[in-house]
Amino acid sequence: MAQIPNLDNAPLNLKSIREQSQRELVNILKNEYGIELRILSAEPVQTDCTKVVYFVHPQLDLMRFISFHIRDDASKGLQREYFLYFVPRRAVACEKILEEEKIHNMITIGEYPLYMVPLDEDVLSFELDLALKEWQVDGDASSLWHIAKAIHKLEFTFGLIPNVRAKGKASVRVADILNRMQAEEPVSLSDMSMPEINTLILIDREVDMVTPMCSQLTYEGLLDEGKCIPMCSQMIFNLSCLLFLMIGFCYKPFLIVSVQFLHINNGYVELDASIMGMQQQEGKKIKVPLNSSDKLFKEIRDLNFEVVGQVLRQKATSMKQDYTEVTTTSQTVSELKDFVKKLNSLPEMTRHINLAQHLSTFTSKPSFLGQLDMEHTIIEGQSFEICSEHIEEIIHKQEPLNKVLRLLILFSVTNSGLPKKQFDNLRQVSCAVYYIALIHDFSKFIDYVTLRELLHSYGFEHMATLNNLEKAGLLKKQESKSNWLTIKRALQLEVEDTDTAKYYSS
């Protein structure tokens, strides 16, 4: 059962990118044996190894972890060699922290230029989990430089991209940086008769914030909605998909997005063994590959979930009929060989039948169906009073915070903001209720303590979250009449009768 796709059918030679990254990693490790792999955390490193190699994104909080590790080793009298490799490039601010902590001279510092990771035949990840927040909230454009650099590296493999189109401020910025890189470090055309990539289209994520706030109805999307893929608790600001990049390759679209937007972790999902029918291992987590190496998943991943059940039923029925023929009639060797080939797909069938069965319990819940109805009501621009009341209701029911935030953002974006009264109330209620849930002994006092007092006592962390959403323009007070219905009709944004409408709730 393959954990990663083989990339044989990719429209571009993505294997070369993967192999280059592997060579660079091997060169860093220099064939050291006995390597132990750990996830970086604040906890001290417990190991007998004399060499510790850190591979980290240039994030300031990670420098604090490393500083703590080294000081902890020193306090215990442990002598080790420390190597720090920034991915994809080093940052002055991070090295400044190491100097302040007085450990800079104890570490050998380098770079591991991993600007993108091929995760599937048509998916490259920039691995920029916080790009949207950094750009829209913090005003930090470093992620845009990384994206331009990644594209420029592609050009050295597949040729100079002749046509670049950009929509949105961030996309225009990326295109400008890319132009400068092309001028400073030209791509040699002598070895290439013509570029393999004809057109690059950059589109800001903020161009369309309605779509990601609607529930997904495809099989792959519902695996995410059904929490089979619990990779990203802070969904709103871990949207790695800052930009959609569409590359025209022999008139065949080639989509490059960061897969973290779907919470897929390197082409697999981690879930309870009981979901996969392994009752004897109940409570144990297992990893299930979900990528194009799974032929059945490749066929059904983008289908509406209702259609997936029909496809699986047809395949199961066909396999049953083949088995009946084999056991009741004489078969030639060639026919038996074909039957055995079909049996090879049985593990994939079993896997997706178990997943589909689990999803069906999720999609039949009144809370999920109510979510779809409310999303449709908001998209249709119907009664905003009903929408506001529904959002307050699910807040009091302590529904998952991501669910509340998605509806709030959808409501705000399509309504040119939230009415002042509802905006202030929702801000206070959401902060208060989610923190009161953490203190069970106080839950019975909700009716007696004012929301404002609860906000001051427990709600400051969520206030920061809502403040960030305001900075990004995703939540705001309504200051003018909404033109959503006019835009929706003029641009035909809502699709009713085609397959496209089956991908999302609207």
C-alpha positions, 0 to 999 in steps of 0.5 A: 500500500503506497504511502506516496504517489509514484508521479509516473502520470504527472503532466510534468516530470515532478520526479526530478523535483523530488529526487533533487530534494532527496539528493540535497537532504542526503548531502546534508546528512552525509550518510549518517546512520542510526538517525532518530526522527523527532518532531520539534517541541518545547520538550527536551531531547531524550537521546543518546545521539551525539549529533542533533540536526534541526530542520525548521521553518524560519519561525521565531518561536522555534528558535526558543525551543532550540535554545531551551534544548541546548541550555538543557543539555548544557545543564546536564553536562551533555556535549553534542554537536548541533546543526540547524538547517532553515527550510527553505532559507535562513532568516536574520531575525531568527539568528538574532534570537540565537545570538540573544540566547548566546547559543549562536556560536554553538550551532552550525547553521545552513539552509535546506532549499526545499521550496516545494514538495510534490504530493501528488501527480497534480499537486505541489505544496509550498509548505507555507501554512501561515502565508495568508495570515502573514500577508493579510494580517501581519503585512509580511510579504516574505511568503510571496518571495518564497512562492516566486522563488519556487516558481523560478526554480521550476523554470530552471527545470521546465524552461522560462514561462512565457506568459504570466497572468496575475489577479490580486495584489499578492499575485501582482507582487509575486509576478513582479518578484519573479520578473526581478529574479528572471532578470538577476538570474536568467534561465538558460534557453540553450538546452531547451527547445521550448518551455514545458509550461506555457502559461502561469495564472496567479490568483489571490485567495482573497479574490474568493473567500466565499467558496472555502467557507462553504461545505464541500460535498465531494468524497475527498472534501467530505473526508475533511468535513467529517474530521477524518483528516484532523490536521489543522485546528486553526483552519481560517488562518492556516490556509496555505492556499494563498495563491492558486497557480494554474499552468497550461501544459499541452492544453491540459490544466495543471493545478498547483496548490498547497494541499494543507488547505484540505488538511491532507498530510502528505497524501494520507489520513490518520484515523481510528482503526475501528473506522477501517473495520479493525475492531481488535485495534480499537483506539489505535490510530492508523494511516490510510494513503489517499492519493493518486496511487490508489486507482479507486480513490483517483476515480471517485475523489472528485465525485459528489458523495451521493454518486460515490455510494453508487459507484462502490455498489456497482463495483462490488456487484460486478465483483460478486458476479465475477466470483459467481461465474468462477465458482459455477462455470469452467473458466479458461486460464486467461479468464482466471487471470483477469479475475485475479487482477480484479481481486487485487483491487479488493483492499482498495474497495474495502478501504473506501467502503469503510470510509464511505460508511463512516461519512454517511453517519456524518452527512446524515446528522441534522447539524450537518444538514442544517449547516448546508441549509444555512449556507444556502440561505446566506448565498441566496441572500435571504433572511439575514435575521434568521442567519444571525439567530442561527449563528448565535444558536450554534455558539450557545450549543458550543458547536466547533469554533471553525464551524462558527467562524466559517458561517460568520465569515460567509455571512460577513462577506456576502452581506458587506459586513455584519450589522453593528448590533449583531457584530458586537453581540456575536463577538462577545458571545463567541468569546464567552461561551467557548471559554466557559466550556473550559471551566465546567464548574462555572457552566451553571452560572452562565445565566447569572454572569453577564457576557461582558464579564465572561469576555473579560475573564475568559475571552481574550484569546478568542478576541485576538482571533476575531481581531485578526479576522477583522484585520484581514477584512473577513469580519467587519461591521456593515457600513454600506448596503450589500451588492452581493446579489447583484454581483452573483447574478452578473457573474453567475457565481451560483451554479444550480444544474451542473456538476460544478454545483455538486462540489460545494453546498452552493 
